[in-house]
Amino acid sequence: MGLKTRIGVSLAAGAVSIATAVVSFYEGYEPTAYHDPVGIPTICYGHTATARMGQTLSQKQCTELLKADLGHAFDAVDRHAQIKLPAPTRAALASFVYNVGEGAFARSTLLRKLNQGDLRGACQELPRWVYAQGRKLKGLVNRRATERELCLAGVKVAKQTEEPTP
């Protein structure tokens, strides 16, 4: 199933399902530890915290790590965002935090704009985050484009809920 189909199916289910589709698509499934593009030991769906070279995990273990890591990413988004976020935006930002880490998110212009109420401006910051150790990575360009699209879909949802119904 392609990413757009996964996201479309997930939209009805909420932010966690959307983020799971995005993260699993871009991180990919690799049950045996490997070095990511910048040399960090990584396993499963981009898990780095406890990954060690030579390690192999089951699909079930990888799914549990994905759920836990996404839980941490959502917690970070919810802790730092001072405004209520529509599900697509919240999912996009959780995917972003999953990838760059809470510290980078907490210090970002993206978060500053978000907390100033500039949701669209915050979404527009995502494409700036496409470098790893000074190198522009195509995988990050593609991921940020998807996250930006989702983030802006949330802007649209927020506007629709703000407008009075006739």
N, C-alpha and C positions, 0 to 999 in steps of 0.2 A: 504494500500500500504506500503510495507517494505521500510526501509531507503535507501537501495541500489537502489531500483527502483525510489524513490523520487529524489535521487541525480542524477541518470542517466537522468531522465526527465529534471531536473533543469540545468544540464551542458550546455544545449543548450541555456538556458535563461540567464545565467550569475551568478555573485557572489551573488547578493541579493537573488535570488531564491534558490541557493545552501545553503546559510546560513539559510534561512527560514526553509528549509527542515530539516537541522541538528538540529537547535535550537528547533523547535517545536517537533521533535522526542524525543530529550533527556530531554527537560524541561517538556514535557507533557502538556496537557490542563486540568486545574483545575479552574473552574469559582468561586470557593469559597476559600477565603484566608485560608492558612494553614502555619504551621511552617516548613521550609525546614530542611534538616538534621543537620544544625548547629543552628537552632532556629530562623531564620530570617523570619518574616512574608512575605509570597509570594503568588502571585495570577496569574491566567491565564497561560502564558507560561514563568514562572520564573521571572515575574515582581516583583521587590522589592521596588522601589523608593517611591511609594505612597500606597503600600498594607497595609491594616490594618485588624486585625482579626475581623471576623464577616461580612466582606464585600463579596458581590457576584456581579459579572459583567456578562454582556451578551457576547455571542460569538463575536459579532461585536466589542464591547468595548475591548475585549481581543485581537482581531486581530489588532486593532488600536494601542494598547499598544506594541504589538510585533513589528509592523512596526516602531514605534517611537524608541523603545529601540534598535532595530537592526540598525536604522539610526545613533544613537549615537555611537554604537559599530563601524560601518564602518567609521564614522567621526574620531574616535580615531585612528583606524588603519591607515587611510589616513594621519592624522596629524603627527603621529610618524614615520611611515615608510618613509625612505629617498630614497627608490628605487621603481620603478614601479613593481607592483605585478600581477602575472597571476591570473585570476578569481578564480580558485580553492584554491589557497593559500590565497588570500584576504578573501574568504568566510570562510576558516578554522580559520583564525586569528580573524575575526569578531565574530564567534561563541565563540572562546576562550575569547575575551574581554567581550562579553555579559555575560559570566560566572564568570570571575575573576575580572572584572572591569578595567577601564583605568589606574588607579594608579599602580596596580600590573604589567600590561603590560608595562607601561612606564619605570618601574624600572627593568625589567626582562633581564636576559642573552639572552633570545630568541630575544628580540628587538635589543640588542647590536649586536648579530651575524647577524641578518637580515640587519642592517644598515652598517655592515662591508662587505656586499655582500655575506655572507655565508648562502644562502637560505636553503640549505640542513641541515646545522647545526642548523639553527633556527627551522626548522621542527622537528628535533630530540630532541629539548628541551620540546616539548609538553607533552610527557609521564611523565615528572617529576612533572607535576601539577595535581596530583591525590589525594591530601590530603586536608581535611577540618578540621580545629582545631586539627591537628596532627593525624587524622584518615584517613587511606587509604579507599576511597569509590569506590566500584565496578562500580557504575554509572559514576564516573569521569574517571576511567580506560577505560571504554568502549568509552566514549565521546572523550577522548584524542586520543585513537587509531583511531577513525574515523577522527578527525581533522588532525592527523599526516598523514594519508593516503591521505586526500584531499590536504594537504599542499605539500606533495611530488609529487602528481599528477601535481601540479603547477610547480614544479621544472622541471618535464618532459616536460610540455608545454613550459616553458621558454627555455629549451635547443633546442627544435624543432624549435622555432622561431629564435634562434640565428644561427643555422646551415645554411650555404648557400645551395641553391637549385642547382642541377646540370643543 
